Amino acid sequence: MANKPRTDAAIARTREQLAADVDAFLKSGKKIKQIPMGVSGQGPSSSGRKQLVLKPRRA
């Protein structure tokens, strides 16, 4: 089943909801930590390779 195209109104509602969620999170006393670009939360695997593939190799 194909996804419905998002309308400007739907995008605006999503942004408003996200802003409200962030505001509620901050008001609850929690903090948002900014992570530097290039830092990953994924630790090393037993094989030494990361399991995340951003662009698969072409054969």
Beta strands, then each sheet from edge to edge (+ up, - down):
end
